Amino acid sequence: MLNFYSIQTLLIVIFLPQARSDDNAEFLFANAKICGDPFSDPVWIPTLDMCNIECDKDTEYCVENEDLKQECKKMPDECQQLLLEKRMLKEFFEER
């Protein structure tokens, strides 16, 4: 039977690795069912951790084309909400 501490540990194991990432690409890959396929646009591909422009970490992710031009793409609303929830969980457990 799970107690409160084992539930906390389970949540840390599930959510913390994704919440730590400064780049949203890893989060998008892990949550493609909610966020959509980041590779669906054949011209613009996620940059992973090599973004040279400033995208809003709460609502956007960085993509580039074959000429290495970069731009920010907006995440779907449901994806933004999930990212916010995961970051809030991360902050909660960091305070402990």
Buried (B, 14 or more C-beta within 10 A) or exposed (E): EEEEEEEEEEBBEEBBEBBEBEBBBBBBBBBEEBBBEBEEEEEBBBBBEEBEEEBEBEBBBBBBEEEEEBBBBEBEEEBBEBBEEBBEBBEEBEEE
